[in-house]
Amino acid sequence: MKVSALFLTLVITLFALTPAMAEGGVSEIRGGLYAHDVDLWSFDREDGPDVNVEVLFNSPSFLEALWAPRPHLGATINTDGDTSHLYGGLTWEYDLPENFFVDGNLGASVHNGKLDTNDDDRKSLGSRILFRLGAALGYNITEHVNVSLQYEHMSNAYLAEPNEGMDNIGLRLGYRF
């Protein structure tokens, strides 16, 4: 399936589920396209664009002591057959002047990539479950619609060998309920 067809399918599915998600504690959905395995904190080996989709939930009251982060679940799917992952964690968001915002997120991911390989075109990630952290700079287009530049990093934090890590960066469109 081509990237554009896959992305369109995800967008249509998410918007079809919008009323049910808003009633079920979902605060926002985000989706977009990423550059896969870019050379920031780690070196790049893998190719292909990624399709990302994420659901953010309302912050439960017990997280108020941690500055009320929103729990999130998401997936980053590589369209070239390289490493894809499912993830979850917490997102802290802060409003800036002029409709801008920043957010940071922390959590874990599970991936389908290689644990240890000699293949020059694949990463050796060392562990099936990885730490995932990220950050975004965004702009609120309207009360409900936003766009953001997202960065995500995954690694095992040297709890396993090897630990080549992976960085993805891209643009996402968000819809707040």
C-alpha positions as CSV (number, residue, x, y, z in Angstrom):
1,M,0.0,0.0,0.0
2,K,1.4,3.4,-0.9
3,V,2.2,5.8,1.9
4,S,-0.5,8.3,0.8
5,A,-3.2,5.6,0.7
6,L,-2.1,4.3,4.2
7,F,-2.1,7.8,5.7
8,L,-5.5,8.6,4.1
9,T,-6.9,5.4,5.5
10,L,-5.6,6.2,9.0
11,V,-7.0,9.8,8.9
12,I,-10.5,8.6,7.7
13,T,-10.6,5.9,10.4
14,L,-9.6,8.4,13.2
15,F,-12.2,11.0,12.1
16,A,-14.9,8.3,11.9
17,L,-14.1,7.3,15.5
18,T,-13.9,10.9,16.7
19,P,-17.3,11.1,18.5
20,A,-16.7,7.9,20.4
21,M,-13.2,8.9,21.4
22,A,-14.3,12.3,22.8
23,E,-16.8,10.5,25.0
24,G,-14.3,7.9,26.1
25,G,-11.7,10.2,27.6
26,V,-9.7,10.9,24.5
27,S,-8.4,14.5,24.5
28,E,-6.6,14.6,21.1
29,I,-5.5,12.5,18.1
30,R,-2.4,13.2,16.1
31,G,-1.0,11.8,12.9
32,G,1.7,12.5,10.4
33,L,4.7,11.5,8.4
34,Y,8.3,11.1,9.8
35,A,11.8,10.8,8.4
36,H,12.9,7.4,9.6
37,D,16.2,6.8,11.5
38,V,17.7,10.3,11.1
39,D,21.3,11.0,12.2
40,L,20.8,13.0,15.4
41,W,21.8,11.1,18.6
42,S,22.4,7.9,16.7
43,F,23.7,7.2,13.2
44,D,21.3,6.3,10.4
45,R,21.1,2.9,8.7
46,E,17.4,2.3,7.9
47,D,15.3,3.9,5.2
48,G,11.7,4.8,4.2
49,P,9.2,7.3,5.6
50,D,7.2,6.5,8.7
51,V,3.5,7.0,9.2
52,N,2.7,8.0,12.8
53,V,-0.6,8.0,14.7
54,E,-1.1,8.8,18.3
55,V,-4.1,9.1,20.8
56,L,-3.7,11.3,23.8
57,F,-6.1,10.8,26.8
58,N,-7.4,13.3,29.4
59,S,-5.0,13.5,32.4
60,P,-6.4,11.5,35.3
61,S,-6.5,13.2,38.7
62,F,-3.8,11.0,40.2
63,L,-1.3,12.5,37.8
64,E,-1.8,16.1,39.0
65,A,1.2,15.7,41.3
66,L,3.3,15.2,38.2
67,W,2.0,18.4,36.5
68,A,-0.9,16.6,34.9
69,P,0.6,14.8,31.9
70,R,-1.7,13.2,29.4
71,P,-1.3,9.4,28.8
72,H,-0.7,8.5,25.2
73,L,-0.7,5.4,22.9
74,G,0.7,5.4,19.4
75,A,2.3,3.7,16.5
76,T,5.1,4.6,14.1
77,I,5.0,2.4,11.1
78,N,7.9,2.2,8.6
79,T,6.7,2.0,5.0
80,D,9.9,0.4,3.8
81,G,9.7,-2.7,5.9
82,D,12.3,-1.6,8.5
83,T,11.7,-1.0,12.2
84,S,8.1,-0.1,13.3
85,H,7.0,0.3,16.9
86,L,4.0,0.6,19.2
87,Y,4.5,2.9,22.2
88,G,2.8,4.4,25.3
89,G,3.7,6.9,27.9
90,L,3.0,10.4,29.2
91,T,3.0,13.7,27.5
92,W,3.5,17.1,29.2
93,E,2.4,20.1,27.2
94,Y,3.0,23.8,27.8
95,D,1.4,26.8,26.0
96,L,3.7,29.5,24.6
97,P,2.8,33.0,23.4
98,E,1.2,33.5,20.0
99,N,-0.6,30.1,19.8
100,F,2.6,28.1,20.0
101,F,3.1,25.1,22.3
102,V,5.9,22.7,23.3
103,D,5.5,19.2,24.6
104,G,7.8,16.5,25.9
105,N,7.0,12.8,26.3
106,L,8.4,9.8,28.0
107,G,7.5,6.2,27.9
108,A,8.3,2.8,26.4
109,S,8.0,1.1,23.0
110,V,8.0,-2.4,21.6
111,H,9.4,-2.8,18.1
112,N,9.7,-5.4,15.3
113,G,13.3,-4.5,14.4
114,K,16.5,-6.4,14.8
115,L,18.0,-7.1,18.2
116,D,21.5,-7.8,16.9
117,T,22.4,-7.9,13.3
118,N,25.4,-7.6,10.9
119,D,23.2,-6.2,8.2
120,D,24.5,-2.7,7.3
121,D,21.0,-1.6,6.4
122,R,19.4,-2.4,9.8
123,K,19.8,-1.2,13.4
124,S,20.8,-3.5,16.3
125,L,18.5,-2.3,19.0
126,G,19.5,-4.9,21.7
127,S,16.1,-5.3,23.4
128,R,12.6,-5.8,22.2
129,I,11.3,-3.2,24.7
130,L,12.9,0.3,24.5
131,F,12.7,3.6,26.3
132,R,11.1,6.3,24.1
133,L,11.3,10.0,24.6
134,G,10.4,12.9,22.4
135,A,9.6,16.5,22.1
136,A,7.5,18.7,19.8
137,L,7.1,22.3,18.9
138,G,3.6,23.1,17.7
139,Y,1.2,25.8,16.6
140,N,-2.5,25.9,17.3
141,I,-4.2,26.8,14.0
142,T,-7.6,26.8,15.6
143,E,-9.0,25.8,19.0
144,H,-9.2,22.2,17.8
145,V,-6.5,21.9,15.1
146,N,-2.8,22.1,15.5
147,V,0.4,21.2,13.6
148,S,3.7,20.2,15.2
149,L,7.3,19.2,14.5
150,Q,7.9,16.0,16.5
151,Y,11.1,14.3,17.4
152,E,11.3,10.8,18.9
153,H,14.2,8.8,20.2
154,M,14.2,5.1,21.2
155,S,17.0,3.1,22.8
156,N,17.6,0.6,25.6
157,A,19.7,3.1,27.6
158,Y,22.6,0.6,27.7
159,L,20.6,-1.9,29.7
160,A,21.3,-4.4,26.8
161,E,23.9,-4.8,24.1
162,P,24.0,-3.5,21.4
163,N,22.3,-0.2,21.8
164,E,22.4,1.6,18.5
165,G,19.2,3.6,19.2
166,M,16.9,5.3,16.6
167,D,15.7,8.8,16.0
168,N,12.7,9.9,13.9
169,I,11.5,13.4,13.1
170,G,8.4,14.6,11.3
171,L,5.3,16.7,11.0
172,R,2.0,15.9,12.6
173,L,-1.5,17.3,12.4
174,G,-3.5,17.2,15.6
175,Y,-7.2,17.4,16.5
176,R,-8.2,18.4,20.1
177,F,-11.7,17.5,21.3
